[in-house]
């Protein structure tokens, strides 16, 4: 039996495995650095967006901001829904968020009043991009 040959072969395998371990450790360090850079970039972007949101919210009554936040959290971040006209010849409208019918009274309130109008079904804040054609 050639035990010394087997020991040499096992030592070579150990050395190869240790080289692989070192290579994986260096990859880990690189990946950790890349993850840290991405985290810092996302954190900076989040802080910038929060600052912009706070600046945009100046002058808006706190109860409206609370309503917006509550509706957004209830609807996976989507607080608003556009009013869609469902039929070109009839005055039928729907909420774009839930595709359920909304009343003409709600549409008129959105167009004529300076207050938030909620969809009766999904609870999103309704808005109209342009005045619906008669």
DSSP file (Angstrom, degrees, kcal/mol; ACC not computed):
  #  RESIDUE AA STRUCTURE BP1 BP2  ACC     N-H-->O    O-->H-N    N-H-->O    O-->H-N    TCO  KAPPA ALPHA  PHI   PSI    X-CA   Y-CA   Z-CA
    1    1 A X              0   0    0      0, 0.0     2,-0.8     0, 0.0     3,-0.2   0.000 360.0 360.0 360.0 143.5    0.0    0.0    0.0
    2    2 A X     >  +     0   0    0      1,-0.2     4,-1.6     2,-0.1     5,-0.1  -0.720 360.0 161.3-112.0  80.8    1.1    3.5   -0.9
    3    3 A X  H  > S+     0   0    0     -2,-0.8     4,-2.6     1,-0.2     5,-0.2   0.846  73.9  57.4 -70.1 -33.9   -0.1    5.6    2.0
    4    4 A X  H  > S+     0   0    0      1,-0.2     4,-2.5     2,-0.2    -1,-0.2   0.893 105.7  50.5 -65.8 -37.9    2.3    8.5    1.2
    5    5 A X  H  > S+     0   0    0      2,-0.2     4,-2.2     1,-0.2    -1,-0.2   0.905 111.6  48.0 -64.4 -41.3    0.8    8.8   -2.3
    6    6 A X  H  X S+     0   0    0     -4,-1.6     4,-2.6     2,-0.2    -2,-0.2   0.892 111.1  50.8 -66.1 -39.4   -2.7    8.9   -0.9
    7    7 A X  H  X S+     0   0    0     -4,-2.6     4,-2.5     2,-0.2    -2,-0.2   0.911 110.2  49.6 -64.8 -42.2   -1.7   11.5    1.6
    8    8 A X  H  X S+     0   0    0     -4,-2.5     4,-2.1     2,-0.2    -2,-0.2   0.920 111.6  48.8 -62.1 -43.0   -0.1   13.6   -1.1
    9    9 A X  H  X S+     0   0    0     -4,-2.2     4,-2.1     1,-0.2    -2,-0.2   0.912 112.2  48.2 -62.7 -43.4   -3.3   13.3   -3.2
   10   10 A X  H  X S+     0   0    0     -4,-2.6     4,-2.5     2,-0.2    -1,-0.2   0.877 109.6  53.0 -65.5 -37.4   -5.5   14.3   -0.2
   11   11 A X  H  X S+     0   0    0     -4,-2.5     4,-2.4     2,-0.2    -1,-0.2   0.887 108.4  50.6 -64.0 -38.4   -3.2   17.3    0.5
   12   12 A X  H  X S+     0   0    0     -4,-2.1     4,-2.4     2,-0.2    -2,-0.2   0.909 111.0  48.5 -64.2 -41.7   -3.6   18.4   -3.1
   13   13 A X  H  X S+     0   0    0     -4,-2.1     4,-2.6     2,-0.2    -2,-0.2   0.900 111.0  50.6 -64.5 -41.0   -7.4   18.1   -2.8
   14   14 A X  H  X S+     0   0    0     -4,-2.5     4,-2.6     2,-0.2    -2,-0.2   0.921 110.7  49.2 -61.8 -44.0   -7.3   20.1    0.5
   15   15 A X  H  X S+     0   0    0     -4,-2.4     4,-2.1     2,-0.2    -2,-0.2   0.907 111.4  49.4 -62.8 -41.7   -5.2   22.8   -1.2
   16   16 A X  H  X S+     0   0    0     -4,-2.4     4,-2.1     2,-0.2    -2,-0.2   0.913 112.0  48.3 -64.1 -42.4   -7.7   23.0   -4.1
   17   17 A X  H  X S+     0   0    0     -4,-2.6     4,-2.4     1,-0.2    -2,-0.2   0.898 110.4  51.2 -64.8 -40.3  -10.6   23.2   -1.7
   18   18 A X  H  X S+     0   0    0     -4,-2.6     4,-2.3     2,-0.2    -1,-0.2   0.875 108.6  51.8 -65.1 -36.5   -8.9   25.9    0.3
   19   19 A X  H  X S+     0   0    0     -4,-2.1     4,-2.3     2,-0.2    -1,-0.2   0.910 110.2  49.0 -63.6 -41.8   -8.3   27.9   -2.9
   20   20 A X  H  X S+     0   0    0     -4,-2.1     4,-2.6     2,-0.2    -2,-0.2   0.897 109.7  52.1 -62.9 -40.7  -12.0   27.5   -3.7
   21   21 A X  H  X S+     0   0    0     -4,-2.4     4,-2.4     2,-0.2    -2,-0.2   0.926 110.1  48.0 -61.6 -44.9  -12.9   28.8   -0.2
   22   22 A X  H  X S+     0   0    0     -4,-2.3     4,-2.2     2,-0.2    -2,-0.2   0.903 111.5  50.4 -63.2 -40.9  -10.6   31.8   -0.6
   23   23 A X  H  X S+     0   0    0     -4,-2.3     4,-2.0     1,-0.2    -2,-0.2   0.915 111.9  47.5 -62.9 -42.4  -12.2   32.6   -4.0
   24   24 A X  H  X S+     0   0    0     -4,-2.6     4,-2.4     1,-0.2    -2,-0.2   0.869 109.4  53.9 -66.9 -36.1  -15.7   32.3   -2.6
   25   25 A X  H  X S+     0   0    0     -4,-2.4     4,-2.2     2,-0.2    -1,-0.2   0.908 108.7  48.6 -63.6 -40.9  -14.7   34.5    0.4
   26   26 A X  H  X S+     0   0    0     -4,-2.2     4,-2.2     2,-0.2    -2,-0.2   0.890 111.2  50.3 -67.6 -37.4  -13.5   37.2   -2.1
   27   27 A X  H  X S+     0   0    0     -4,-2.0     4,-2.9     2,-0.2    -2,-0.2   0.902 109.2  52.5 -63.2 -40.1  -16.7   36.9   -4.0
   28   28 A X  H  X S+     0   0    0     -4,-2.4     4,-2.7     2,-0.2    -2,-0.2   0.915 108.7  49.1 -61.5 -44.1  -18.6   37.3   -0.7
   29   29 A X  H  X S+     0   0    0     -4,-2.2     4,-2.2     2,-0.2    -1,-0.2   0.920 112.7  48.0 -62.3 -43.6  -16.7   40.5    0.1
   30   30 A X  H  X S+     0   0    0     -4,-2.2     4,-2.5     2,-0.2    -2,-0.2   0.923 113.1  47.9 -62.3 -44.9  -17.5   41.9   -3.4
   31   31 A X  H  X S+     0   0    0     -4,-2.9     4,-2.6     1,-0.2    -2,-0.2   0.885 110.9  50.8 -65.2 -38.9  -21.2   40.9   -3.1
   32   32 A X  H  X S+     0   0    0     -4,-2.7     4,-2.3     2,-0.2    -1,-0.2   0.899 111.3  48.7 -64.3 -39.6  -21.4   42.5    0.4
   33   33 A X  H  X S+     0   0    0     -4,-2.2     4,-2.4     2,-0.2    -2,-0.2   0.916 112.0  48.2 -66.2 -43.2  -19.8   45.7   -1.0
   34   34 A X  H  X S+     0   0    0     -4,-2.5     4,-2.4     1,-0.2    -2,-0.2   0.907 112.1  49.6 -63.1 -41.9  -22.2   45.8   -3.9
   35   35 A X  H  X S+     0   0    0     -4,-2.6     4,-2.5     2,-0.2    -2,-0.2   0.896 110.3  50.4 -64.2 -40.1  -25.2   45.2   -1.6
   36   36 A X  H  X S+     0   0    0     -4,-2.3     4,-2.6     2,-0.2    -2,-0.2   0.910 110.5  49.4 -64.3 -42.7  -24.0   48.0    0.7
   37   37 A X  H  X S+     0   0    0     -4,-2.4     4,-2.4     2,-0.2    -2,-0.2   0.914 112.5  47.6 -62.9 -42.6  -23.7   50.4   -2.2
   38   38 A X  H  X S+     0   0    0     -4,-2.4     4,-2.6     2,-0.2    -2,-0.2   0.898 112.0  50.3 -64.9 -40.0  -27.2   49.5   -3.5
   39   39 A X  H  X S+     0   0    0     -4,-2.5     4,-2.5     2,-0.2    -2,-0.2   0.915 111.5  48.0 -64.4 -43.2  -28.6   49.9    0.0
   40   40 A X  H  X S+     0   0    0     -4,-2.6     4,-2.5     2,-0.2    -2,-0.2   0.909 112.3  49.4 -63.5 -41.9  -26.9   53.3    0.4
   41   41 A X  H  X S+     0   0    0     -4,-2.4     4,-2.3     2,-0.2    -2,-0.2   0.921 113.0  46.4 -63.8 -44.3  -28.2   54.4   -3.1
   42   42 A X  H  X S+     0   0    0     -4,-2.6     4,-2.6     2,-0.2    -2,-0.2   0.887 112.1  51.3 -65.5 -38.7  -31.8   53.2   -2.2
   43   43 A X  H  X S+     0   0    0     -4,-2.5     4,-2.5     2,-0.2    -2,-0.2   0.915 110.5  48.4 -64.8 -43.2  -31.6   55.0    1.2
   44   44 A X  H  X S+     0   0    0     -4,-2.5     4,-2.2     2,-0.2    -2,-0.2   0.906 112.7  48.4 -62.7 -41.9  -30.5   58.2   -0.4
   45   45 A X  H  X S+     0   0    0     -4,-2.3     4,-2.7     2,-0.2    -2,-0.2   0.910 111.1  50.5 -64.8 -42.4  -33.3   58.0   -3.0
   46   46 A X  H  X S+     0   0    0     -4,-2.6     4,-2.5     1,-0.2    -2,-0.2   0.918 110.8  48.7 -62.2 -44.0  -35.8   57.2   -0.3
   47   47 A X  H  X S+     0   0    0     -4,-2.5     4,-2.1     2,-0.2    -1,-0.2   0.899 111.9  49.6 -62.8 -40.6  -34.7   60.2    1.7
   48   48 A X  H  X S+     0   0    0     -4,-2.2     4,-2.4     2,-0.2    -2,-0.2   0.928 111.9  48.0 -63.7 -44.9  -34.9   62.5   -1.4
   49   49 A X  H  X S+     0   0    0     -4,-2.7     4,-2.7     1,-0.2    -2,-0.2   0.882 110.3  51.8 -65.0 -37.9  -38.4   61.2   -2.2
   50   50 A X  H  X S+     0   0    0     -4,-2.5     4,-2.6     2,-0.2    -1,-0.2   0.908 109.9  49.7 -63.9 -40.5  -39.5   61.8    1.4
   51   51 A X  H  X S+     0   0    0     -4,-2.1     4,-2.2     2,-0.2    -2,-0.2   0.919 112.4  47.3 -63.1 -43.5  -38.2   65.3    1.3
   52   52 A X  H  X S+     0   0    0     -4,-2.4     4,-2.5     2,-0.2    -2,-0.2   0.903 112.2  50.2 -64.2 -41.5  -40.0   66.0   -2.0
   53   53 A X  H  X S+     0   0    0     -4,-2.7     4,-1.8     2,-0.2    -2,-0.2   0.921 110.7  49.1 -62.7 -44.1  -43.2   64.5   -0.6
   54   54 A X  H  < S+     0   0    0     -4,-2.6     4,-0.5     1,-0.2    -1,-0.2   0.894 111.9  48.9 -63.4 -39.6  -43.0   66.6    2.5
   55   55 A X  H >< S+     0   0    0     -4,-2.2     3,-0.9     1,-0.2    -1,-0.2   0.902 112.3  48.4 -66.0 -40.3  -42.4   69.8    0.3
   56   56 A X  H 3< S+     0   0    0     -4,-2.5    -1,-0.2     1,-0.2    -2,-0.2   0.793 107.3  57.0 -69.1 -27.3  -45.4   68.8   -1.9
   57   57 A X  T >< S+     0   0    0     -4,-1.8     3,-2.0    -5,-0.2    -1,-0.2   0.545  77.2 117.6 -83.4  -7.3  -47.6   68.3    1.1
   58   58 A X  T <  S+     0   0    0     -3,-0.9     3,-0.1    -4,-0.5    -3,-0.0  -0.400  81.2  18.4 -61.6 133.4  -47.0   71.8    2.5
   59   59 A X  T 3  S+     0   0    0      1,-0.3     2,-0.5    -2,-0.1    -1,-0.3   0.334  95.5 118.1  88.4  -7.6  -50.3   73.6    2.6
   60   60 A X  S <  S-     0   0    0     -3,-2.0    -1,-0.3     1,-0.1     5,-0.1  -0.796  75.2-106.9 -92.1 132.2  -52.4   70.4    2.4
   61   61 A X    >>  -     0   0    0     -2,-0.5     4,-1.6     1,-0.1     3,-1.0  -0.281  23.2-125.4 -58.4 140.0  -54.6   69.9    5.5
   62   62 A X  H 3> S+     0   0    0      1,-0.3     4,-2.7     2,-0.2     5,-0.2   0.815 108.2  60.6 -58.0 -32.7  -53.3   67.1    7.7
   63   63 A X  H 3> S+     0   0    0      1,-0.2     4,-2.0     2,-0.2    -1,-0.3   0.852 104.8  49.1 -66.2 -31.8  -56.7   65.2    7.6
   64   64 A X  H <> S+     0   0    0     -3,-1.0     4,-2.6     2,-0.2    -1,-0.2   0.884 110.9  49.3 -72.3 -37.8  -56.4   64.9    3.8
   65   65 A X  H  X S+     0   0    0     -4,-1.6     4,-2.6     2,-0.2    -2,-0.2   0.910 111.4  50.0 -65.1 -41.1  -52.8   63.6    4.1
   66   66 A X  H  X S+     0   0    0     -4,-2.7     4,-2.6     2,-0.2    -2,-0.2   0.911 111.0  49.3 -61.9 -42.5  -54.1   61.1    6.7
   67   67 A X  H  X S+     0   0    0     -4,-2.0     4,-2.8     2,-0.2     5,-0.2   0.935 111.4  49.0 -62.3 -46.0  -56.9   60.0    4.4
   68   68 A X  H  X S+     0   0    0     -4,-2.6     4,-2.6     1,-0.2    -2,-0.2   0.927 113.0  47.2 -58.9 -46.3  -54.5   59.6    1.5
   69   69 A X  H  X S+     0   0    0     -4,-2.6     4,-2.3     2,-0.2    -1,-0.2   0.904 113.3  48.4 -63.0 -42.5  -52.1   57.5    3.6
   70   70 A X  H  X S+     0   0    0     -4,-2.6     4,-1.7     2,-0.2    -2,-0.2   0.923 113.7  45.9 -65.1 -45.0  -54.9   55.4    5.0
   71   71 A X  H  X S+     0   0    0     -4,-2.8     4,-1.6     1,-0.2    -2,-0.2   0.903 112.7  51.4 -65.5 -40.9  -56.4   54.7    1.5
   72   72 A X  H  <>S+     0   0    0     -4,-2.6     5,-3.6    -5,-0.2     6,-0.4   0.904 109.8  48.7 -63.7 -41.3  -52.9   54.0    0.1
   73   73 A X  H ><5S+     0   0    0     -4,-2.3     3,-0.7     1,-0.2    -1,-0.2   0.844 111.6  50.2 -69.0 -31.0  -52.1   51.5    2.8
   74   74 A X  H 3<5S+     0   0    0     -4,-1.7    -1,-0.2     1,-0.2    -2,-0.2   0.801 115.2  43.2 -73.4 -29.1  -55.5   49.8    2.3
   75   75 A X  T ><5S-     0   0    0     -4,-1.6     3,-1.9    -5,-0.1    -1,-0.2  -0.194 120.3 -95.0-115.1  40.4  -55.0   49.5   -1.5
   76   76 A X  T < 5S-     0   0    0     -3,-0.7    -3,-0.2     1,-0.3    -4,-0.1   0.853  88.2 -47.1  52.6  42.2  -51.4   48.3   -1.8
   77   77 A X  T 3 <S+     0   0    0     -5,-3.6     2,-1.0     1,-0.2    -1,-0.3   0.332 112.4 115.6  87.5  -7.8  -50.0   51.9   -2.3
   78   78 A X    <   +     0   0    0     -3,-1.9    -1,-0.2    -6,-0.4    -4,-0.0  -0.799  28.8 162.0 -98.5  97.3  -52.6   52.9   -4.9
   79   79 A X        +     0   0    0     -2,-1.0    46,-3.1    45,-0.1     2,-0.3   0.712  56.5  53.3 -88.7 -21.1  -54.6   55.7   -3.3
   80   80 A X  E     -a  125   0A   0     44,-0.2     2,-0.4    38,-0.0    46,-0.2  -0.850  56.2-170.8-122.4 152.6  -56.1   57.2   -6.4
   81   81 A X  E     -a  126   0A   0     44,-2.6    46,-1.7    -2,-0.3     2,-0.2  -0.999  22.7-125.1-140.4 137.4  -58.2   56.0   -9.3
   82   82 A X  E     -a  127   0A   0     -2,-0.4    14,-2.4    44,-0.2     2,-0.5  -0.486  26.2-115.1 -79.4 148.8  -59.2   57.7  -12.4
   83   83 A X  E     -C   95   0B   0     44,-2.4     2,-0.4    12,-0.2    46,-0.3  -0.728  33.5-161.5 -82.7 129.3  -62.8   58.0  -13.5
   84   84 A X  E     -C   94   0B   0     10,-3.0    10,-2.5    -2,-0.5     2,-0.7  -0.895  17.7-132.3-111.9 142.4  -63.4   56.1  -16.8
   85   85 A X  E     -C   93   0B   0     -2,-0.4     8,-0.3     8,-0.2     3,-0.1  -0.853  19.9-168.0 -90.5 119.0  -66.4   56.6  -19.1
   86   86 A X  S    S+     0   0    0      6,-2.0     2,-0.4    -2,-0.7     7,-0.2   0.729  70.5  34.2 -85.1 -22.5  -67.6   53.1  -19.8
   87   87 A X        -     0   0    0      5,-0.8     5,-0.5     3,-0.4     3,-0.2  -0.995  67.7-146.4-136.2 129.4  -70.0   53.9  -22.7
   88   88 A X  S    S+     0   0    0     -2,-0.4    -1,-0.1     1,-0.2    -2,-0.0   0.757  99.1  37.9 -68.0 -23.4  -69.4   56.6  -25.3
   89   89 A X  S    S+     0   0    0      2,-0.0     2,-0.3     3,-0.0    -1,-0.2   0.624 112.5  57.0-103.4 -14.8  -73.1   57.5  -25.7
   90   90 A X  S    S-     0   0    0     -3,-0.2     2,-1.8     2,-0.1    -3,-0.4  -0.818  86.5-114.0-115.5 156.7  -74.4   57.1  -22.2
   91   91 A X        +     0   0    0     -2,-0.3     2,-0.4    -5,-0.1    13,-0.1  -0.524  64.1 140.2 -88.9  72.3  -73.3   58.8  -19.1
   92   92 A X        -     0   0    0     -2,-1.8    -6,-2.0    -5,-0.5    -5,-0.8  -0.960  26.7-177.2-116.8 132.4  -71.9   55.7  -17.4
   93   93 A X  E     -CD  85 102B   0      9,-0.7     9,-2.0    -2,-0.4     2,-0.3  -0.888   7.7-167.5-130.0 157.2  -68.7   55.9  -15.4
   94   94 A X  E     -CD  84 101B   0    -10,-2.5   -10,-3.0    -2,-0.3     2,-0.4  -0.972  30.0-106.6-142.2 156.4  -66.5   53.5  -13.5
   95   95 A X  E  >  -C   83   0B   0      5,-2.6     4,-2.4    -2,-0.3     5,-0.3  -0.708  22.1-146.7 -80.2 128.4  -63.6   53.6  -11.1
   96   96 A X  T  4 S+     0   0    0    -14,-2.4    -1,-0.1    -2,-0.4   -13,-0.1   0.752  94.9  60.5 -68.7 -22.9  -60.4   52.6  -12.8
   97   97 A X  T  4 S+     0   0    0    -15,-0.2    -1,-0.2     1,-0.1   -14,-0.0   0.908 127.3   7.8 -71.2 -43.0  -59.2   51.0   -9.6
   98   98 A X  T  4 S-     0   0    0      2,-0.2    -2,-0.2    -3,-0.1    -1,-0.1   0.446  91.0-127.3-120.4  -3.7  -61.9   48.4   -9.2
   99   99 A X     <  +     0   0    0     -4,-2.4     2,-0.3     1,-0.2    -3,-0.1   0.748  62.9 137.6  61.1  26.3  -63.9   48.7  -12.5
  100  100 A X        -     0   0    0     -5,-0.3    -5,-2.6     1,-0.1    -1,-0.2  -0.750  60.8 -93.9-101.8 152.7  -67.1   49.2  -10.6
  101  101 A X  E     -D   94   0B   0     -2,-0.3     2,-0.3    -7,-0.2    -7,-0.3  -0.289  36.7-163.3 -65.0 143.5  -69.8   51.7  -11.6
  102  102 A X  E     -D   93   0B   0     -9,-2.0    -9,-0.7    17,-0.1     2,-0.1  -0.910  24.0-104.7-123.1 157.4  -69.8   55.1   -9.9
  103  103 A X     >  -     0   0    0     -2,-0.3     4,-1.8     1,-0.1     5,-0.1  -0.349  19.0-121.1 -81.9 159.2  -72.6   57.6   -9.9
  104  104 A X  H  > S+     0   0    0      1,-0.2     4,-2.9     2,-0.2     5,-0.2   0.844 115.2  61.1 -63.4 -33.7  -72.9   60.7  -11.9
  105  105 A X  H  > S+     0   0    0      1,-0.2     4,-2.3     2,-0.2    -1,-0.2   0.907 103.6  48.5 -60.5 -41.6  -73.2   62.6   -8.6
  106  106 A X  H  > S+     0   0    0      2,-0.2     4,-2.2     1,-0.2    -1,-0.2   0.914 111.3  50.3 -64.3 -41.7  -69.7   61.3   -7.7
  107  107 A X  H  X S+     0   0    0     -4,-1.8     4,-2.1     1,-0.2    -2,-0.2   0.929 111.5  48.2 -61.6 -45.4  -68.4   62.4  -11.1
  108  108 A X  H  X S+     0   0    0     -4,-2.9     4,-2.5     1,-0.2     5,-0.3   0.886 109.7  52.9 -63.0 -39.1  -69.9   65.9  -10.6
  109  109 A X  H  X S+     0   0    0     -4,-2.3     4,-2.2     1,-0.2     6,-0.3   0.898 109.0  49.3 -63.6 -40.0  -68.5   66.2   -7.1
  110  110 A X  H  < S+     0   0    0     -4,-2.2    -1,-0.2     1,-0.2    -2,-0.2   0.912 117.2  41.6 -63.3 -41.8  -65.0   65.4   -8.4
  111  111 A X  H  < S+     0   0    0     -4,-2.1    -2,-0.2    -5,-0.2    -1,-0.2   0.802 127.0  28.2 -77.9 -29.6  -65.3   67.9  -11.2
  112  112 A X  H  < S+     0   0    0     -4,-2.5     2,-0.3    -5,-0.2    -3,-0.2   0.685 107.1  67.1-111.0 -20.1  -67.0   70.7   -9.2
  113  113 A X     <  -     0   0    0     -4,-2.2     2,-0.8    -5,-0.3     0, 0.0  -0.722  67.9-134.4-108.1 155.1  -66.0   70.5   -5.6
  114  114 A X  S    S+     0   0    0     -2,-0.3     2,-0.3     2,-0.1    -4,-0.1  -0.488  75.3  92.2-100.9  61.2  -62.7   71.0   -3.9
  115  115 A X  S    S-     0   0    0     -2,-0.8     2,-0.3    -6,-0.3    -2,-0.1  -0.973  82.1 -92.5-148.6 159.7  -62.9   67.8   -1.7
  116  116 A X        -     0   0    0     -2,-0.3     2,-0.5     9,-0.0    11,-0.1  -0.575  33.9-161.7 -77.6 134.3  -61.9   64.2   -1.9
  117  117 A X        -     0   0    0      9,-0.5     9,-3.2    -2,-0.3     2,-0.3  -0.978   9.6-151.4-117.4 126.7  -64.5   61.8   -3.3
  118  118 A X  B     -B  125   0A   0     -2,-0.5     7,-0.2     7,-0.2     2,-0.2  -0.715  20.2-110.3-100.8 147.6  -64.1   58.1   -2.6
  119  119 A X     >  -     0   0    0      5,-2.6     4,-0.8    -2,-0.3   -17,-0.1  -0.541  23.6-136.3 -68.7 137.5  -65.2   55.1   -4.6
  120  120 A X  T  4 S+     0   0    0     -2,-0.2    -1,-0.1     2,-0.1   -18,-0.1   0.737  97.8  37.6 -68.8 -22.1  -68.0   53.3   -2.9
  121  121 A X  T  4 S+     0   0    0    -20,-0.1    -1,-0.1   -21,-0.1   -19,-0.0   0.923 130.6  18.1 -96.7 -59.5  -66.5   49.9   -3.6
  122  122 A X  T  4 S-     0   0    0      2,-0.1    -2,-0.1   -22,-0.1    -4,-0.0   0.662  90.8-129.9 -93.5 -16.4  -62.7   50.1   -3.3
  123  123 A X     <  +     0   0    0     -4,-0.8    -3,-0.1     1,-0.2   -49,-0.1   0.544  54.1 147.1  82.3   6.7  -62.4   53.3   -1.3
  124  124 A X        -     0   0    0     -6,-0.1    -5,-2.6     1,-0.1     2,-0.5  -0.368  57.9-102.5 -73.2 157.3  -59.8   54.9   -3.6
  125  125 A X  E     -aB  80 118A   0    -46,-3.1   -44,-2.6    -7,-0.2    -7,-0.2  -0.700  40.9-135.7 -80.3 123.9  -59.8   58.7   -4.1
  126  126 A X  E     +a   81   0A   0     -9,-3.2    -9,-0.5    -2,-0.5     2,-0.3  -0.541  28.4 171.3 -85.0 145.8  -61.4   59.4   -7.5
  127  127 A X  E     -a   82   0A   0    -46,-1.7   -44,-2.4    -2,-0.2     2,-0.4  -0.978  23.8-140.4-146.7 158.9  -60.0   61.9  -10.0
  128  128 A X        -     0   0    0     -2,-0.3     3,-0.1   -46,-0.2   -44,-0.1  -0.986   1.0-158.8-122.3 128.1  -60.7   63.0  -13.6
  129  129 A X  S    S+     0   0    0     -2,-0.4     2,-0.3   -46,-0.3    -1,-0.1   0.934  84.2   4.5 -68.9 -45.4  -57.8   63.8  -16.0
  130  130 A X  S    S-     0   0    0      3,-0.0     2,-0.3     0, 0.0    -1,-0.2  -0.903  96.7 -83.6-132.5 162.9  -60.1   65.8  -18.2
  131  131 A X        -     0   0    0     -2,-0.3     3,-0.1    -3,-0.1     2,-0.0  -0.524  54.1-111.2 -66.7 127.0  -63.7   66.8  -17.9
  132  132 A X        -     0   0    0     -2,-0.3    -1,-0.1     1,-0.1     2,-0.1  -0.345  34.7-110.2 -61.5 137.7  -65.9   63.9  -19.2
  133  133 A X              0   0    0      1,-0.1    -1,-0.1    -3,-0.0    -3,-0.0  -0.402 360.0 360.0 -68.9 144.4  -67.6   64.7  -22.5
  134  134 A X              0   0    0     -2,-0.1    -1,-0.1    -3,-0.1   -43,-0.1   0.481 360.0 360.0 -76.5 360.0  -71.4   65.1  -22.2
